[in-house]
Amino acid sequence: MSTHANTHIATGNTALWLALQQSAQVGVERLPLPPALLAAPPADAPATRQMLHRALVAPAASRAEALLRAAAVATVLARAGGQPGRVDAGLVAVLPPVAAVSAETRPACADTDARLQALMATTLQDAESPLLTLLLARLEQGGHRLPHALLVAALELGRQSVALRRWLLPVLGERGRWLAGLNPAWRYASGVEETASPEQVWQEGSIDQRVALLQRERDSDPAPARERLQASLKELPAKERLPLVQALGTGLGMDDEPLLAQLLASDRSKEVREAAARLLSRLPGSSHSQRISGWMRDCLHQDGKGRWTLEPLEEGLPEWEQHGISLKPSSGGAKAWQLQQLVALTPLSFWPQTLGMVPLELVRWASRTDWKADLHQGWLTALQQDPDPQWLDALPLLSRRWWGSTSIEQAMLARLTPAQREALCQSLLDKGEASLPQAIERIATMLPPGASLAPHLSAQLLDAVSAALHGPAKVRGDWQGHQGGSLLLACARVLDVADLPRLAQLWRVPAPPDAAAAASADAETSTAVSTLSHPWDSPRMAEALERTVHLRTLLEATLRTP
């Protein structure tokens, strides 16, 4: 069996990695590596093959050690963009020649600060950490990029997490985009240079770059951006048309109605037609929205005492299909399914204007009808497309046990002006000590990634936290265990950077005299004083708190340095 398998590996179409893997699984003594792998490569062989050969034939304590060493080399080559070739084609194939990497247009962050770079590397290991999003957002806001040494880890992280890419792509720099083009697994991040003209981005950029371009242009001048998209629609596949059409939501106006109506009526992709219908529903004056609102009004009735009732139509109308409403449900009753879709496509402004209720009153009214679940789900779907902040107070009642409520709330909060957001934070802090944990959690979700509280609000929050931790036992009990650590972590992310040293004193205790003498002169970043002294003390929480404080402190100092 070994000879047969060996011959197959040496002469067939088995990839290099498979050859190494098979020998490792079966045992190198039972299934030796193919002679073709061990033979000295020609002098003009690619450098990748030369490196692999040296790893295989260098002195080793055993054949297994040599195999593992070769596997390690092959892994590094793969992560750097090398592609395993076919054994009968030279064992290792390199990518075709590529253009040299363009000069960087942004300065690197932490290239000369080993402490900050180490903290950034540690943060990049956790895709779910809010601290990672904060780091990437602050780099972009400060006009910096990731150091070259962290690009492989960052690209691999983006491969694993689609949600993270919106924060990662802007800070990869030119080398990051160049490197992404060498590995198919990282193609999501490849594209043209930051200095490329809009026309070059549109013609040669990645889909993410084109969407970003369209959104930027829509922010400043929606009409030319729409015309650019309209001229290219026939050439684009559906998977690219969809995100580009969705980008019309930026700067959306009545001038977009003709194009959206055309897409709703005739686009060959169901997903694109549905996206056009959702965008039209955000335009109460559009013909589509007027018809949807008319059908919705037919379902509403008011009795002699002015009370509103809802009764859906017994059967959906044939023309509903042309306006994005499917008549046949995949499961459940057709009547409820059609009502959900009708509510979802009805402009949100229709409800307060027609029923004379604010959103919170509307949600409570819906709870008294026989169609509570369908109304709630329809409104939530509408809010996904049009996250109107006026519905913010109603969202907790509307979205109980619904997984998408957090993203809707964040989108609503993103539409608030800084003054509105500050006023909301102030109102949360003014509710007092008993509501402080809930206020911290809410504020942590309210602030955009990379943003921090205004100095006066930051000082007020820190004073309240300090009073709670040093207050009566009953109050301190709210900060016991994991919840207390999580609340402090949230504070470490949102407080003004100038308040972080005072925050850290809430969990640090003085170091013993001998440790203090040996500590760094920079006490703020010395781990010699990083010991929690509260009942919820844990090494993991201490590490997370210290990392957050150190990262933000060093990062801000670097970003502010000219």
PyMOL commands that set and color helices and strands:
alter all, ss='L'
color gray80, all
select helices_A, chain A and resi 2-11+16-26+35-38+47-57+63-79+87-89+114-123+130-141+148-160+165-171+173-180+184-189+198-204+207-220+222-235+238-249+254-266+270-281+287-298+318-323+334-345+350-355+359-367+372-385+389-391+395-398+405-414+418-429+433-446+455-469+473-479+481-494+497-504+513-518+523-525+527-529+539-560
alter helices_A, ss='H'
color red, helices_A
select strands_A, chain A and resi 83-84+92-93+300-302+308-310
alter strands_A, ss='S'
color yellow, strands_A
deselect
rebuild
show_as cartoon
